[in-house]
Amino acid sequence: MRAPGFLTARIRGFRIVNLLALTILLVIALGSYALKTLAGTQDAGGIGVEDQILQEQKRIRMLQAEISTLGGPQRVADLSRQYLNLAPVDARHDVTEDALPALAAQLRTQPSAPAGKPGSPPRAPTLIERMAVTPSTPPAAQATPQ
């Protein structure tokens, strides 16, 4: 049995099969080099992204620490005293239900607050001022016996 003619043909002393094999080998080698280089650049880009993620996580931790410092209860209380003239509620301001009628009577006897600035709209009456206007006892009990 004889081999086909293209397997035994020669060009300048080289068989065509050997030249085809060498060409395929070069294509595979150059292709794998190109893929390896491409994968290396993509991996380097991934490392850059990982560095960015680490930096952002550090920044998040720093901002959370700053929030906990700035929003602490003691700092908020100090700022409210300093800028808003607010203070914690004093215990003597606590009133029981039984003391409410006496407090309402006391507030009825006090003069009302002065009106606002001239030209400003009148302010709505507060709940305590409305309580002073409405009677504290039902109308049937206010009627005088004859």
C-alpha positions as CSV (number, residue, x, y, z in Angstrom):
1,M,0.0,0.0,0.0
2,R,1.2,3.4,-0.9
3,A,0.8,6.7,1.0
4,P,-1.1,9.5,-0.8
5,G,1.0,11.9,-2.8
6,F,0.7,15.0,-0.5
7,L,2.2,13.1,2.4
8,T,5.3,12.4,0.5
9,A,5.6,15.6,-1.5
10,R,8.5,17.8,-0.7
11,I,9.1,21.6,-1.0
12,R,12.8,22.6,-0.8
13,G,13.6,19.4,1.0
14,F,10.8,19.5,3.6
15,R,7.7,17.3,3.5
16,I,4.4,19.2,3.3
17,V,3.1,17.2,6.3
18,N,6.0,18.5,8.4
19,L,5.4,22.1,7.3
20,L,1.7,21.8,8.1
21,A,2.5,20.3,11.6
22,L,5.0,23.2,12.2
23,T,2.4,25.8,11.1
24,I,-0.2,24.3,13.4
25,L,2.3,24.2,16.3
26,L,3.2,27.9,15.8
27,V,-0.5,28.8,15.7
28,I,-1.2,26.9,18.9
29,A,1.9,28.5,20.6
30,L,1.1,32.0,19.6
31,G,-2.6,31.6,20.4
32,S,-1.8,30.3,23.9
33,Y,0.6,33.1,24.5
34,A,-2.0,35.7,23.4
35,L,-4.7,34.1,25.7
36,K,-2.2,34.0,28.6
37,T,-1.4,37.6,28.2
38,L,-5.1,38.6,27.9
39,A,-5.9,36.6,31.1
40,G,-3.0,38.3,32.9
41,T,-4.3,41.8,32.1
42,Q,-7.8,40.9,33.2
43,D,-6.4,39.4,36.4
44,A,-4.4,42.6,37.0
45,G,-7.7,44.6,36.5
46,G,-9.3,42.3,39.1
47,I,-6.6,43.1,41.6
48,G,-7.3,46.8,41.1
49,V,-11.0,46.2,41.8
50,E,-10.1,44.2,45.0
51,D,-7.9,47.1,46.1
52,Q,-10.8,49.5,45.5
53,I,-13.1,47.3,47.5
54,L,-10.7,47.2,50.4
55,Q,-10.3,51.0,50.4
56,E,-14.1,51.4,50.3
57,Q,-14.5,49.0,53.2
58,K,-11.9,51.0,55.2
59,R,-13.7,54.2,54.4
60,I,-17.1,52.7,55.4
61,R,-15.6,51.6,58.8
62,M,-14.1,55.1,59.3
63,L,-17.5,56.8,58.5
64,Q,-19.4,54.4,60.8
65,A,-16.9,55.3,63.6
66,E,-17.4,59.0,62.9
67,I,-21.2,58.6,62.9
68,S,-21.1,56.8,66.3
69,T,-18.9,59.6,67.6
70,L,-21.0,62.4,66.2
71,G,-24.3,60.9,67.1
72,G,-23.5,59.8,70.6
73,P,-26.1,60.7,73.2
74,Q,-23.7,62.8,75.3
75,R,-22.6,64.9,72.3
76,V,-26.2,65.4,71.2
77,A,-27.2,66.5,74.7
78,D,-24.2,68.9,74.8
79,L,-25.1,70.4,71.4
80,S,-28.8,70.7,72.3
81,R,-27.8,72.6,75.5
82,Q,-25.3,74.8,73.7
83,Y,-27.3,75.8,70.6
84,L,-31.0,75.1,71.3
85,N,-31.0,75.9,75.0
86,L,-32.6,72.5,75.7
87,A,-31.9,70.5,78.8
88,P,-33.2,67.2,80.1
89,V,-36.6,67.3,81.6
90,D,-36.6,68.1,85.3
91,A,-38.3,65.6,87.6
92,R,-40.4,68.4,89.2
93,H,-42.2,68.7,85.8
94,D,-43.7,65.3,86.1
95,V,-47.4,65.4,86.9
96,T,-49.7,62.7,87.9
97,E,-53.3,62.4,86.7
98,D,-54.7,63.5,90.0
99,A,-52.7,66.8,89.9
100,L,-53.9,67.8,86.4
101,P,-57.1,69.6,87.5
102,A,-55.1,71.7,90.0
103,L,-52.5,72.5,87.3
104,A,-55.2,73.5,84.9
105,A,-56.7,75.8,87.5
106,Q,-53.3,77.4,88.2
107,L,-52.7,78.0,84.5
108,R,-56.2,79.6,84.2
109,T,-55.3,82.2,86.7
110,Q,-52.0,83.1,85.0
111,P,-52.1,85.8,82.3
112,S,-51.9,84.5,78.8
113,A,-48.7,84.9,76.8
114,P,-48.2,88.1,74.9
115,A,-49.2,88.3,71.3
116,G,-46.6,87.7,68.6
117,K,-44.9,90.4,66.6
118,P,-47.0,93.1,65.0
119,G,-48.3,92.0,61.6
120,S,-47.7,88.3,62.3
121,P,-50.6,85.9,62.1
122,P,-52.2,85.0,65.5
123,R,-50.9,81.8,66.9
124,A,-53.2,78.8,67.6
125,P,-54.1,78.4,71.3
126,T,-52.3,75.6,73.1
127,L,-54.1,72.7,74.7
128,I,-53.7,74.2,78.2
129,E,-55.2,77.5,77.0
130,R,-58.1,75.6,75.5
131,M,-58.5,73.8,78.8
132,A,-58.7,77.1,80.6
133,V,-61.6,78.2,78.3
134,T,-63.7,75.0,78.6
135,P,-65.2,74.3,81.9
136,S,-63.6,71.5,83.9
137,T,-67.0,70.3,85.3
138,P,-69.9,69.1,83.2
139,P,-72.7,71.6,82.5
140,A,-75.3,69.8,84.7
141,A,-73.1,70.2,87.8
142,Q,-72.6,74.0,87.1
143,A,-76.4,74.7,87.2
144,T,-77.3,76.4,90.5
145,P,-80.2,74.8,92.5
146,Q,-83.2,77.1,93.1
